Protein backbone atom coordinates (compact mmCIF):
# COMPACT_ATOMS: atom_id res chain seq x y z
CA UNK A 1 0.00 0.00 0.00
CA UNK A 2 1.26 3.50 -0.76
CA UNK A 3 0.83 6.47 1.50
CA UNK A 4 2.77 8.81 3.72
CA UNK A 5 4.78 8.77 6.91
CA UNK A 6 3.79 11.92 8.77
CA UNK A 7 6.21 12.90 11.51
CA UNK A 8 5.28 15.67 13.93
CA UNK A 9 8.04 17.36 15.92
CA UNK A 10 7.21 18.92 19.27
CA UNK A 11 8.26 19.04 22.92
CA UNK A 12 7.03 17.07 25.89
CA UNK A 13 5.81 20.32 27.50
CA UNK A 14 3.50 21.34 24.64
CA UNK A 15 -0.24 21.14 25.17
CA UNK A 16 -3.45 21.80 23.27
CA UNK A 17 -6.60 22.82 25.13
CA UNK A 18 -5.07 21.77 28.45
CA UNK A 19 -4.03 18.29 27.29
CA UNK A 20 -0.46 17.20 26.45
CA UNK A 21 -0.12 17.54 22.66
CA UNK A 22 1.27 14.00 22.34
CA UNK A 23 -1.75 12.48 24.08
CA UNK A 24 -4.10 14.76 22.14
CA UNK A 25 -2.58 13.72 18.78
CA UNK A 26 -2.80 10.03 19.68
CA UNK A 27 -6.46 10.49 20.67
CA UNK A 28 -7.17 12.20 17.33
CA UNK A 29 -5.40 9.37 15.47
CA UNK A 30 -7.54 6.81 17.30
CA UNK A 31 -10.70 8.84 16.70
CA UNK A 32 -9.88 8.92 12.95
CA UNK A 33 -9.17 5.15 13.04
CA UNK A 34 -5.54 5.68 12.00
CA UNK A 35 -3.39 2.67 12.78
CA UNK A 36 0.22 2.55 13.85
CA UNK A 37 1.12 5.80 15.59
CA UNK A 38 4.50 5.77 17.32
CA UNK A 39 5.90 8.26 19.83
CA UNK A 40 9.68 8.68 19.90
CA UNK A 41 11.30 10.57 22.76
CA UNK A 42 14.57 12.22 21.73
CA UNK A 43 17.44 13.23 23.98
CA UNK A 44 18.05 16.58 22.29
CA UNK A 45 17.21 18.71 19.27
CA UNK A 46 17.02 22.16 17.68
CA UNK A 47 13.68 23.87 17.04
CA UNK A 48 12.60 26.03 14.09
CA UNK A 49 14.13 29.09 15.79
CA UNK A 50 17.48 27.36 16.28
CA UNK A 51 16.96 26.95 20.02
CA UNK A 52 18.43 23.89 21.71
CA UNK A 53 16.08 21.55 23.62
CA UNK A 54 16.99 18.52 25.70
CA UNK A 55 15.74 16.13 28.32
CA UNK A 56 17.39 17.12 31.57
CA UNK A 57 18.16 14.70 34.36
CA UNK A 58 15.41 16.11 36.58
CA UNK A 59 13.26 17.91 34.01
CA UNK A 60 11.72 16.20 30.97
CA UNK A 61 9.37 19.04 29.98
CA UNK A 62 11.78 20.36 27.32
CA UNK A 63 12.36 16.89 25.83
CA UNK A 64 11.95 16.77 22.03
CA UNK A 65 9.31 14.31 20.83
CA UNK A 66 8.34 12.85 17.45
CA UNK A 67 4.94 11.39 16.68
CA UNK A 68 4.94 9.22 13.54
CA UNK A 69 1.92 7.90 11.64
CA UNK A 70 1.91 5.69 8.54
CA UNK A 71 -1.25 6.67 6.66
CA UNK A 72 -2.91 6.55 3.25
CA UNK A 73 -3.05 9.71 1.12
CA UNK A 74 -6.71 10.18 2.05
CA UNK A 75 -5.97 9.79 5.77
CA UNK A 76 -3.04 12.23 5.53
CA UNK A 77 -5.24 14.87 3.92
CA UNK A 78 -8.00 14.33 6.47
CA UNK A 79 -5.59 14.54 9.43
CA UNK A 80 -3.72 17.63 8.23
CA UNK A 81 -6.96 19.42 7.32
CA UNK A 82 -8.36 18.64 10.77
CA UNK A 83 -5.27 19.99 12.52
CA UNK A 84 -5.32 23.08 10.32
CA UNK A 85 -9.00 23.68 11.14
CA UNK A 86 -8.14 23.41 14.86
CA UNK A 87 -5.33 25.99 14.39
CA UNK A 88 -2.76 23.64 15.90
CA UNK A 89 0.78 24.93 15.31
CA UNK A 90 3.01 21.90 14.70
CA UNK A 91 6.02 21.29 12.47
CA UNK A 92 5.68 18.12 10.39
CA UNK A 93 7.38 16.16 7.63
CA UNK A 94 5.28 14.21 5.12
CA UNK A 95 7.28 11.49 3.36
CA UNK A 96 5.96 9.16 0.61
CA UNK A 97 6.18 5.51 1.71
CA UNK A 98 5.10 1.98 0.87
CA UNK A 99 3.73 0.05 3.84
CA UNK A 100 1.92 -3.16 4.66
CA UNK A 101 2.05 -6.40 6.61
CA UNK A 102 4.33 -9.39 6.04
CA UNK A 103 3.10 -12.87 6.85
CA UNK A 104 -0.25 -14.06 8.15
CA UNK A 105 0.82 -13.94 11.82
CA UNK A 106 1.44 -10.18 11.61
CA UNK A 107 -2.26 -9.61 10.86
CA UNK A 108 -3.27 -11.34 14.11
CA UNK A 109 -1.19 -9.04 16.34
DRENDOGU-312598 format. One record per residue: x, z, y of N, C-alpha, C, CB in turn; residue number from 1. Coordinates in nm, 2 decimals. Glycine has a CB too. Example, Ala and Ser with C-alpha at 12.3 -4.5 7.8 and 13.67 -1.06 7.14 Angstrom:
BEGIN
NODE/nc1/nc3/nc2/cac1/cac3/cac2/cc1/cc3/cc2/cbc1/cbc3/cbc2/nr
NODE/1.32/0.78/-0.57/1.23/0.78/-0.45/1.32/0.78/-0.33/1.13/0.90/-0.45/1
NODE/1.28/0.71/-0.22/1.37/0.71/-0.11/1.29/0.79/0.00/1.41/0.57/-0.06/2
***
This chain:
BEGIN
NODE/nc1/nc3/nc2/cac1/cac3/cac2/cc1/cc3/cc2/cbc1/cbc3/cbc2/nr
NODE/0.09/0.00/-0.12/0.00/0.00/0.00/0.09/0.00/0.12/-0.10/0.12/0.00/1
NODE/0.05/-0.07/0.23/0.13/-0.08/0.35/0.06/0.01/0.45/0.14/-0.22/0.40/2
NODE/0.14/0.07/0.54/0.08/0.15/0.65/0.19/0.20/0.74/0.01/0.27/0.59/3
NODE/0.18/0.32/0.78/0.28/0.37/0.88/0.31/0.52/0.85/0.22/0.36/1.02/4
NODE/0.44/0.55/0.88/0.48/0.69/0.88/0.48/0.73/1.02/0.62/0.71/0.81/5
NODE/0.39/0.82/1.06/0.38/0.88/1.19/0.45/1.01/1.19/0.23/0.89/1.24/6
NODE/0.55/1.03/1.28/0.62/1.15/1.29/0.60/1.20/1.43/0.77/1.13/1.26/7
NODE/0.54/1.32/1.44/0.53/1.39/1.57/0.64/1.49/1.58/0.39/1.47/1.58/8
NODE/0.70/1.50/1.70/0.80/1.59/1.74/0.75/1.69/1.84/0.93/1.52/1.79/9
NODE/0.77/1.82/1.80/0.72/1.93/1.89/0.80/2.05/1.87/0.57/1.96/1.87/10
NODE/0.76/2.16/1.92/0.83/2.29/1.90/0.73/2.39/1.84/0.88/2.35/2.04/11
NODE/0.78/2.49/1.77/0.70/2.59/1.71/0.61/2.66/1.81/0.79/2.69/1.64/12
NODE/0.66/2.67/1.93/0.58/2.75/2.03/0.46/2.67/2.09/0.67/2.79/2.14/13
NODE/0.46/2.54/2.07/0.35/2.46/2.13/0.21/2.50/2.07/0.38/2.31/2.12/14
NODE/0.11/2.49/2.16/-0.02/2.52/2.11/-0.12/2.42/2.18/-0.07/2.66/2.14/15
NODE/-0.24/2.41/2.12/-0.34/2.33/2.18/-0.47/2.41/2.17/-0.36/2.19/2.11/16
NODE/-0.54/2.43/2.28/-0.66/2.51/2.28/-0.64/2.65/2.21/-0.78/2.43/2.22/17
NODE/-0.53/2.71/2.23/-0.51/2.84/2.18/-0.46/2.85/2.03/-0.63/2.92/2.19/18
NODE/-0.44/2.73/1.97/-0.40/2.73/1.83/-0.27/2.66/1.82/-0.51/2.65/1.74/19
NODE/-0.18/2.71/1.74/-0.05/2.65/1.72/-0.07/2.50/1.69/0.04/2.71/1.61/20
NODE/0.01/2.41/1.76/-0.01/2.27/1.75/0.01/2.22/1.61/0.08/2.19/1.85/21
NODE/0.10/2.28/1.54/0.13/2.23/1.40/0.00/2.26/1.31/0.25/2.31/1.34/22
NODE/-0.05/2.38/1.32/-0.18/2.41/1.25/-0.29/2.32/1.29/-0.21/2.56/1.26/23
NODE/-0.30/2.30/1.42/-0.41/2.21/1.48/-0.40/2.07/1.42/-0.41/2.21/1.63/24
NODE/-0.28/2.01/1.42/-0.26/1.88/1.37/-0.29/1.87/1.22/-0.11/1.83/1.40/25
NODE/-0.25/1.97/1.15/-0.28/1.97/1.00/-0.43/1.98/0.98/-0.21/2.08/0.93/26
NODE/-0.50/2.06/1.06/-0.65/2.07/1.05/-0.71/1.93/1.08/-0.70/2.18/1.14/27
NODE/-0.66/1.86/1.18/-0.72/1.73/1.22/-0.69/1.63/1.11/-0.65/1.68/1.35/28
NODE/-0.57/1.64/1.05/-0.54/1.55/0.94/-0.64/1.57/0.82/-0.39/1.57/0.89/29
NODE/-0.66/1.70/0.79/-0.75/1.73/0.68/-0.90/1.68/0.72/-0.75/1.88/0.65/30
NODE/-0.94/1.71/0.84/-1.07/1.67/0.88/-1.09/1.52/0.87/-1.09/1.72/1.03/31
NODE/-0.98/1.44/0.90/-0.99/1.29/0.89/-0.96/1.24/0.75/-0.89/1.23/0.99/32
NODE/-0.94/1.34/0.65/-0.92/1.30/0.52/-0.79/1.23/0.50/-1.03/1.22/0.46/33
NODE/-0.69/1.26/0.58/-0.55/1.20/0.57/-0.48/1.28/0.46/-0.48/1.20/0.70/34
NODE/-0.41/1.21/0.38/-0.34/1.28/0.27/-0.19/1.28/0.29/-0.37/1.21/0.13/35
NODE/-0.12/1.38/0.26/0.02/1.39/0.26/0.09/1.42/0.39/0.07/1.26/0.21/36
NODE/0.04/1.51/0.46/0.11/1.56/0.58/0.22/1.66/0.54/0.01/1.62/0.68/37
NODE/0.34/1.64/0.60/0.45/1.73/0.58/0.50/1.79/0.71/0.56/1.66/0.50/38
NODE/0.53/1.92/0.71/0.59/1.98/0.83/0.74/2.01/0.79/0.51/2.12/0.86/39
NODE/0.82/1.97/0.89/0.97/1.99/0.87/1.02/2.07/0.98/1.04/1.85/0.86/40
NODE/1.07/2.19/0.95/1.13/2.28/1.06/1.28/2.24/1.07/1.11/2.43/1.02/41
NODE/1.32/2.21/1.19/1.46/2.17/1.22/1.53/2.29/1.28/1.46/2.05/1.32/42
NODE/1.66/2.29/1.27/1.74/2.40/1.32/1.77/2.38/1.47/1.88/2.41/1.25/43
NODE/1.78/2.25/1.52/1.80/2.23/1.66/1.77/2.09/1.69/1.95/2.26/1.69/44
NODE/1.75/2.06/1.83/1.72/1.93/1.87/1.72/1.92/2.02/1.59/1.89/1.82/45
NODE/1.71/1.79/2.07/1.70/1.77/2.22/1.56/1.71/2.24/1.81/1.67/2.26/46
NODE/1.50/1.76/2.35/1.37/1.70/2.39/1.38/1.58/2.48/1.28/1.81/2.45/47
NODE/1.26/1.53/2.52/1.26/1.41/2.60/1.32/1.43/2.74/1.12/1.36/2.62/48
NODE/1.35/1.55/2.78/1.41/1.58/2.91/1.56/1.61/2.89/1.35/1.70/2.98/49
NODE/1.61/1.60/2.77/1.75/1.63/2.74/1.78/1.77/2.72/1.83/1.57/2.84/50
NODE/1.68/1.86/2.71/1.70/2.00/2.70/1.72/2.04/2.55/1.58/2.08/2.75/51
NODE/1.81/2.13/2.52/1.84/2.17/2.39/1.74/2.28/2.34/1.99/2.23/2.38/52
NODE/1.70/2.26/2.22/1.61/2.36/2.16/1.67/2.40/2.02/1.46/2.30/2.14/53
NODE/1.65/2.53/1.98/1.70/2.57/1.85/1.62/2.69/1.80/1.85/2.60/1.86/54
NODE/1.63/2.71/1.67/1.57/2.83/1.61/1.68/2.94/1.62/1.53/2.81/1.46/55
NODE/1.65/3.04/1.70/1.74/3.16/1.71/1.72/3.25/1.60/1.72/3.23/1.84/56
NODE/1.82/3.34/1.58/1.82/3.44/1.47/1.69/3.53/1.48/1.94/3.52/1.47/57
NODE/1.66/3.57/1.60/1.54/3.66/1.61/1.42/3.59/1.67/1.58/3.77/1.70/58
NODE/1.44/3.47/1.72/1.33/3.40/1.79/1.31/3.26/1.74/1.35/3.40/1.94/59
NODE/1.20/3.23/1.67/1.17/3.10/1.62/1.08/3.01/1.71/1.11/3.11/1.48/60
NODE/1.03/3.07/1.82/0.94/3.00/1.90/0.99/2.87/1.96/0.90/3.08/2.02/61
NODE/1.12/2.85/1.98/1.18/2.73/2.04/1.22/2.63/1.93/1.30/2.77/2.13/62
NODE/1.19/2.67/1.80/1.24/2.58/1.69/1.17/2.45/1.69/1.21/2.65/1.56/63
NODE/1.25/2.34/1.69/1.20/2.20/1.68/1.12/2.18/1.54/1.31/2.10/1.69/64
NODE/1.01/2.11/1.55/0.93/2.08/1.43/0.89/1.94/1.43/0.81/2.18/1.43/65
NODE/0.89/1.88/1.31/0.83/1.75/1.28/0.71/1.76/1.20/0.94/1.65/1.22/66
NODE/0.61/1.68/1.23/0.49/1.67/1.14/0.48/1.52/1.10/0.36/1.72/1.21/67
NODE/0.49/1.49/0.97/0.49/1.35/0.92/0.37/1.33/0.84/0.62/1.32/0.84/68
NODE/0.31/1.21/0.86/0.19/1.16/0.79/0.21/1.02/0.75/0.06/1.18/0.88/69
NODE/0.19/0.99/0.62/0.19/0.85/0.57/0.05/0.81/0.57/0.26/0.84/0.43/70
NODE/0.01/0.71/0.65/-0.13/0.67/0.67/-0.14/0.51/0.67/-0.18/0.72/0.80/71
NODE/-0.26/0.47/0.64/-0.29/0.33/0.66/-0.30/0.29/0.80/-0.43/0.29/0.58/72
NODE/-0.30/0.16/0.83/-0.30/0.11/0.97/-0.43/0.16/1.04/-0.30/-0.04/0.98/73
NODE/-0.54/0.16/0.96/-0.67/0.21/1.02/-0.67/0.36/1.05/-0.78/0.18/0.92/74
NODE/-0.61/0.43/0.96/-0.60/0.58/0.98/-0.51/0.61/1.10/-0.54/0.65/0.85/75
NODE/-0.40/0.53/1.11/-0.30/0.55/1.22/-0.38/0.53/1.36/-0.18/0.46/1.21/76
NODE/-0.45/0.42/1.36/-0.52/0.39/1.49/-0.63/0.50/1.52/-0.59/0.26/1.48/77
NODE/-0.70/0.54/1.42/-0.80/0.65/1.43/-0.74/0.78/1.48/-0.88/0.67/1.30/78
NODE/-0.63/0.82/1.42/-0.56/0.94/1.45/-0.50/0.94/1.60/-0.45/0.97/1.36/79
NODE/-0.43/0.83/1.63/-0.37/0.82/1.76/-0.48/0.81/1.87/-0.28/0.70/1.77/80
NODE/-0.59/0.74/1.85/-0.70/0.73/1.94/-0.76/0.87/1.96/-0.80/0.63/1.90/81
NODE/-0.78/0.94/1.85/-0.84/1.08/1.86/-0.75/1.17/1.95/-0.85/1.14/1.72/82
NODE/-0.62/1.17/1.92/-0.53/1.25/2.00/-0.52/1.21/2.15/-0.39/1.24/1.94/83
NODE/-0.53/1.08/2.17/-0.53/1.03/2.31/-0.66/1.08/2.38/-0.52/0.88/2.31/84
NODE/-0.77/1.07/2.31/-0.90/1.11/2.37/-0.90/1.26/2.40/-1.02/1.08/2.27/85
NODE/-0.82/1.34/2.32/-0.81/1.49/2.34/-0.71/1.52/2.45/-0.78/1.56/2.21/86
NODE/-0.64/1.42/2.50/-0.53/1.44/2.60/-0.42/1.53/2.55/-0.59/1.50/2.73/87
NODE/-0.39/1.51/2.42/-0.28/1.59/2.36/-0.15/1.52/2.40/-0.29/1.61/2.21/88
NODE/-0.05/1.59/2.46/0.08/1.53/2.49/0.18/1.56/2.38/0.13/1.59/2.63/89
NODE/0.21/1.46/2.30/0.30/1.47/2.19/0.39/1.34/2.18/0.23/1.49/2.06/90
NODE/0.52/1.36/2.16/0.60/1.25/2.13/0.59/1.21/1.98/0.75/1.28/2.17/91
NODE/0.58/1.08/1.95/0.57/1.04/1.81/0.65/0.91/1.79/0.42/1.02/1.77/92
NODE/0.68/0.89/1.66/0.74/0.76/1.62/0.65/0.71/1.51/0.89/0.79/1.56/93
NODE/0.62/0.58/1.52/0.53/0.51/1.42/0.61/0.40/1.35/0.40/0.45/1.49/94
NODE/0.64/0.42/1.22/0.73/0.34/1.15/0.65/0.27/1.04/0.85/0.41/1.09/95
NODE/0.66/0.13/1.03/0.60/0.06/0.92/0.66/0.10/0.78/0.61/-0.09/0.93/96
NODE/0.57/0.13/0.68/0.62/0.17/0.55/0.53/0.11/0.44/0.61/0.32/0.54/97
NODE/0.59/0.11/0.32/0.51/0.09/0.20/0.50/0.22/0.12/0.58/-0.03/0.11/98
NODE/0.39/0.26/0.08/0.37/0.38/0.00/0.27/0.37/-0.11/0.33/0.49/0.10/99
NODE/0.28/0.47/-0.20/0.19/0.47/-0.32/0.23/0.57/-0.42/0.19/0.33/-0.38/100
NODE/0.18/0.57/-0.53/0.21/0.66/-0.64/0.28/0.59/-0.75/0.08/0.73/-0.69/101
NODE/0.36/0.66/-0.82/0.43/0.60/-0.94/0.39/0.69/-1.06/0.59/0.61/-0.92/102
NODE/0.35/0.62/-1.16/0.31/0.68/-1.29/0.17/0.75/-1.28/0.41/0.79/-1.32/103
NODE/0.11/0.76/-1.40/-0.02/0.82/-1.41/-0.02/0.96/-1.37/-0.08/0.79/-1.55/104
NODE/0.08/1.04/-1.42/0.08/1.18/-1.39/0.08/1.22/-1.25/0.21/1.24/-1.46/105
NODE/0.14/1.13/-1.16/0.14/1.16/-1.02/0.01/1.16/-0.95/0.23/1.06/-0.95/106
NODE/-0.09/1.09/-1.01/-0.23/1.09/-0.96/-0.30/1.21/-0.99/-0.30/0.97/-1.02/107
NODE/-0.26/1.29/-1.09/-0.33/1.41/-1.13/-0.28/1.53/-1.06/-0.31/1.43/-1.28/108
NODE/-0.18/1.52/-0.98/-0.12/1.63/-0.90/-0.21/1.67/-0.79/0.02/1.60/-0.85/109
***
